[in-house]
Each structure stands twice: as C-alpha cells, then as structure tokens.
Amino acid sequence: MFYFSFVDGRKVLKSDLLGEIEHFFTTRDLCLFAKEADMSDNRKLVEDYLGMKMATNQPIHGNHIEKVINDQFFYDNTDGLFLEKGQAAFMNFGDCVPIILYSNGVGGIIHAGWRGTASDIAKIAIQKLVNEYHQKAQNIKAVIGPAICMNCYEVGTGVYEQLFKTVADHSNGFLAENGKYFVGLKDINKQQLKECGVEQIDVCPYCTACGEKLFYSYRFEKTGYRHSAVLKL
C-alpha cells in the first residue's frame, strides 16, 4: 500500500512493500530535475537526507539496463539502473512508469514508457535479477509508481498492438471503443511482472495527468519538470 511521507518537510510517496529499504517517489513539493530550472539544491537536499551521492541516467525509452558502479554517477542511453548495498540512484519521469525492484540486497529503478514497455524492459529486468544476481522471481518485490492512467492515455492502433503482444492476459490495461484505443501502462507492466513469476507487486493508484495534480505530466502540461523515483540500498 502506498502512503505519504516527508523529506525535509516535502511530501513524497512510499510503499509499505519496501518498508525495509529507503525509497520514495517525489511530488511537486520536491522536484529533482527540470529543463527550465536548476534543481541542484533539491538534489543536494535528498543526498544529504540519504547520506550519499545518487547516480542517475539519461533515458532513451529503450530496454537497456546498467549496473551502477561506485564513483560513476551518470549513465547515458539507459532506462534501468541496478544497485547493490551502499549505492543510491534517482530517475526522472513525466508520465512514464517508474518501477522499483528489490530482492535480498539487490535493487533497481526501471523507466518504462510505452516503448520500453513494448520492448519488455520489466521482463528483462526480472531476467537479469534471476540469471545474473541469482534471485528467485517469487522473492522479488516490485513497486510501480505514479504514471499516466488508462483513461488519460489514448494511443494509436500501432502502439496498442505492440503493447498487446507483450502479455498473454489482456484483462487489464487495454480498452478499445468507438474507434479509440487506450492503454494502462501500469497495468501492462504489472501483468508482465506477474508472467515472469513476480508475486509481490504494489501499484500506485495516482495518475500523473488527472486527479490531485500531485505529479508532473508531460503529455498534458508540456512541462520540462519531472517527478523522480529514488532508491538507496
């Protein structure tokens, strides 16, 4: 279950599924990246709170995942970062799906936009945790953060069909009516994780585009401001 907490008086969102590790999703109260403004003071505030420097990435909406190396804090052309004990990272999002994964001292942040979802980034992340980090899928905890909801995300038939192919069960995350097509990326990523054997999944109920306007939405605001997923192990 998701709940609100605070970092230096700024509202953030956490999941009790990951209660044993430091993690959160920022809201508009604590922006870590914006194209229009320098957010280095906010990043320093978070690093002071965590007690360590954070790694980050430049996403390309693909499925490439990097292992964070000590003293290397920027990873270009990647949409996933894996961490081990003594490391921290953050990743920025507009409407795309942030996924935090954790199992037995290993964790990661995944950036799953529609292209990353269509290219199975969540499945690839689980396969890496199982094959390279020797984790069991049923022990992996997955937290799917705030992202655009299905009601707000109309797509073309090509995108719809690409995403449709990524899962066997289409009960959730797909809606086609009156010649229009809608997808729920949170639901689709959840189904991908389930089909990989992940059993412990918490899905954030908040949409970045509608509702309480707690987060930034590139699709509806055309803003360069982002909210972030933060993880420390």
Long-range contacts (C-beta under 8 A, 24 or more apart in sequence): 1-202, 2-202, 2-204, 2-205, 2-206, 7-45, 7-46, 7-49, 8-45, 8-49, 10-45, 11-214, 12-230, 13-145, 13-146, 13-204, 13-206, 13-214, 15-100, 15-143, 15-202, 15-204, 16-202, 17-141, 17-143, 17-200, 17-201, 17-202, 18-100, 18-102, 18-141, 18-143, 21-102, 21-107, 21-231, 21-232, 21-233, 22-50, 22-88, 22-230, 22-231, 22-232, 23-100, 23-102, 23-143, 23-229, 23-230, 23-231, 23-232, 24-229, 24-230, 25-98, 25-145, 25-146, 25-204, 25-227, 25-228, 25-229, 25-230, 26-227, 26-228, 26-230, 27-214, 27-215, 27-227, 28-213, 28-214, 28-215, 28-216, 28-225, 28-227, 31-216, 31-225, 31-226, 31-227, 31-228, 32-90, 32-92, 32-226, 32-228, 32-230, 33-92, 33-225, 33-226, 33-228, 34-223, 34-224, 34-225, 34-226, 35-224, 35-225, 36-223, 36-224, 36-225, 37-225, 43-90, 46-90, 46-230, 47-88, 50-88, 50-230, 50-232, 52-86, 52-87, 52-88, 52-232, 53-88, 54-88, 54-89, 54-90, 54-230, 54-232, 55-81, 55-83, 55-87, 55-88, 55-89, 55-90, 56-81, 56-89, 56-90, 56-91, 56-92, 57-81, 57-89, 57-91, 57-111, 59-91, 59-92, 59-111, 59-113, 61-96, 61-111, 61-113, 61-114, 61-115, 61-116, 62-115, 62-116, 62-119, 62-121, 63-116, 63-119, 63-120, 63-121, 63-124, 65-108, 65-110, 65-121, 65-124, 65-125, 65-128, 79-110, 79-111, 79-112, 79-116, 79-121, 80-108, 80-109, 80-110, 80-111, 80-121, 80-124, 80-125, 81-108, 81-109, 82-106, 82-107, 82-108, 82-125, 82-128, 82-129, 82-133, 83-107, 83-108, 83-231, 83-233, 84-233, 85-233, 86-233, 87-232, 87-233, 88-230, 88-231, 88-232, 88-233, 89-230, 89-231, 90-228, 90-229, 90-230, 90-231, 91-228, 91-229, 92-226, 92-227, 92-228, 93-145, 93-146, 93-147, 93-208, 93-226, 93-227, 93-228, 93-229, 94-208, 94-216, 94-217, 94-218, 94-219, 94-223, 94-226, 95-147, 95-148, 95-153, 95-208, 95-209, 95-217, 95-218, 95-219, 96-147, 96-148, 96-185, 97-144, 97-145, 97-147, 97-185, 97-186, 97-189, 98-144, 98-145, 98-146, 98-147, 98-228, 98-229, 99-125, 99-142, 99-143, 99-144, 99-145, 99-189, 100-142, 100-143, 100-145, 100-229, 100-231, 101-125, 101-126, 101-129, 101-140, 101-141, 101-142, 101-143, 102-140, 102-141, 102-143, 102-231, 102-233, 103-129, 103-133, 103-135, 103-136, 103-139, 103-140, 103-141, 104-135, 104-139, 105-233, 106-133, 106-135, 106-233, 107-231, 107-233, 108-231, 109-229, 109-231, 112-185, 112-189, 113-185, 114-155, 114-159, 114-162, 114-163, 114-183, 114-185, 117-163, 117-166, 117-185, 117-188, 117-189, 117-192, 118-159, 118-162, 118-163, 118-165, 118-166, 120-166, 120-192, 122-189, 122-192, 122-193, 122-196, 123-166, 123-192, 123-193, 123-195, 123-196, 126-193, 126-196, 126-197, 126-198, 127-196, 137-196, 137-197, 137-198, 137-199, 138-197, 138-198, 138-199, 138-200, 139-200, 140-198, 140-200, 141-200, 141-201, 141-202, 142-190, 142-193, 142-198, 142-200, 142-201, 142-202, 143-201, 143-202, 143-204, 144-186, 144-189, 144-190, 144-201, 144-202, 144-203, 144-204, 145-204, 145-229, 146-204, 146-206, 146-207, 146-208, 146-214, 146-215, 146-227, 147-185, 147-186, 147-204, 147-207, 147-208, 148-185, 148-207, 148-208, 148-209, 148-217, 148-219, 149-184, 149-186, 149-207, 149-209, 149-210, 150-175, 150-182, 150-183, 150-184, 150-187, 151-182, 151-207, 151-210, 152-207, 152-209, 152-210, 152-219, 152-220, 153-182, 153-183, 153-184, 153-185, 153-209, 153-219, 154-180, 154-181, 154-182, 155-181, 155-182, 155-183, 156-181, 157-181, 159-183, 163-188, 166-192, 167-191, 167-192, 167-195, 168-195, 169-194, 169-195
